[in-house]
Amino acid sequence: MQPRPGRPRGRHSLRPAAADVLRCVVLAGAIAVVAAGANADAAPAILDTVCGSKQAADPESFDVSFVNTLELIYQNVTRSGFGAASSGSGNFSVFGLGQCLAYLSPTDCQLCYAQSRVKLPHCLPADGGRIYVDGCFLRYGAGNFTAAATDASDTFVCSNDTAPATPAFAAAAAALVRNVTASAPGARGYYYARSASASAMPTGARVYAAAQCWRSLNATACAACTASARDRVVRQCLPGAAEGYGLNAGCVVRYSTQPFYLPAKTGGGGGSSTRHIIIIVFASILSAMAVIGIVFIWTRMRPRRDDLHDDMDGSGEIIRTIMLSQLGFRYEELRKATDDFNQINKLGQGGYGSVYKGVLPDGREIAVKRLYLNTRQWTDQFFNEVKLVSQVQHKNLVKLLGCSVEGPESLLVYEYLCNTSLDHYLFDAFKKNALDWERRSEIVLGAAEGLSYLHSGSEVRIIHRDIKASNVMLDERFRPKIGDFGLARNFMEDQTHLSTGLAGTFGYMAPEYIVHGQLTEKADIYSYGVLVLEIVTGRKNHNSVASSAEGLSLMSQLWKHYNAGTLMEILDPNLRDQCSEAEALKVFQVGLLCAQASPNLRPPMWKVVEMLGSGDRVLPRPTEPPFINVKGSNAKSESSGSSMSLMSNSDKSPFSTNQLSVSGVQLKSTESRLLFAHVPLAMKRFNQRLKTDKTEEKVREFTQKTKHNKQTNKKVTKFRKFT
């Protein structure tokens, strides 16, 4: 093997004999890959995803059981192509089932399952979901569904490609589908595949079909399932479509004008069995040759740990580089540190994953985030972002210690803060007593300083996207540190995440971000303003409708009291004897200034820090915040209809009392749905306010420039009419 151009031979280069062996191994491997995967797709296509309409009773505990169940299924699927498992107990139980269709090779089966495993979490927090991928199936649910053959979610998929426009094709395809669906219940593994004879088709064309039931069914249930799928696919896809799928709870039926299964697995016949045996023997010989060759080469050359060679996709070298760096953690070390991600050690649910407390062998306490998303497809970008964020140092930012990318899932490692997050204290009737005025003031100022550093103090600008109480961590002295920042850019680029680019929590999301997707520092400032108002009132923004006697949202109540000069009435009762009215009103006003509807009027964070630090500074009057006309009674009656819609650019996101989704972001509480029931009207009023604010800014600038002109008033009047 010739050395790579531009890369001189080192002391670990291959001897001629080793090079010859390696050539043989590479050639044998190539033949094996071609033989085993001639009909395999590099990226399995997703046929359909069905998510349940009900939410899990306890989403956080349910998520833990979900992850554990999918891991158990994976261990079985990789061995036999089928797996069924359950995890948890009671309301936290999660049942799961995964199966590859019999015509997939073991490698393609693993790839298909990996694709399913990455996509299926999008159904959470629903208590059930299933995904049909071209070649495999994966499902989870709160109840045991493994014996179910059919249900109300059964569906079909027809291709856009047209079939031969002849009666012969339709008749042959329908007959073939009936043949395979009738034969599958009695076949080995409930799998049967055939192709139509050439004589039945025009101009030598052929049609292929296969039926597969899950191994958890019995023969009777399999027969009922395939019959149902057969009727649906024949009725809906023929005669027009060149390919069709019947997708049921317990089986899949498929036909196509293109071959999609290996001839050795067509469901019977001595020739097929003989070919199958030949392929197995041939593959075994090749595997033995490969093992012998690898062992031989490994004994001849052992690269130093710093002599890294590229894998086919380069990820191996990147992973080794990470593990050799100061930021690299061993997956097994972190698994042991968290006691195998024990539920007892779970600290909470953060963005993109669950967070667990861990203790390293040297006694250091850490927080480990177990990411839902697989980062292996962009390991280099992920690690670059980890390096970048780990260099961001500020007293009010949680320190990122490193990551692990070598195991079955990606992990982030943070410093551990013993008092967890602000929401655990602020919204708890008993724990909130620990947050006196002095501590809350320090939290308000510290969060502002940390956010100001992210926006303008660090070498790279970082927009947090999800400022909220649960992302403000507290150390042993209740000093605030902002967490969960910096990695949003890479997560948004990954196609497994939200397709529209929205990320955040309703109640904290800026209106211009929801409507137009405009993400600037101003979106963080709006979220910070909401957080400040929650801190001084002790109330959650997203559920204040239900707790309000007037049936108004928190923003509506605040704006009402501000205009009436009675803000002290909405101050947290625990604080009324701990601070002066002037101190409280200043924090109220800063929060309202940050939460203004117009992003142009929100002060930058460095200015917010100045406002909070100055004692006698006169603050500007805030303008109206968004979403202030939402009433509980109206929202309830509005949302009780079958559906409503919220416009985001040109996209519609239908929602009802069971589910609300805006560009793929799901609301997780009834209170949030009530708060945003009037979003379409609020968005219209927001756009009007935005135009008015811009006009007022122009008027003020014009007035200042012409303040010495005797005709100022007339010109301003003309300018108003003109704009």
Summary of the structure (lengths in Angstrom):
residues: 723
radius of gyration: 30.9
end to end distance: 73.8
largest distance: 104.6
contacts: 2396
relative contact order: 0.06
helix: 47%
strand: 16%
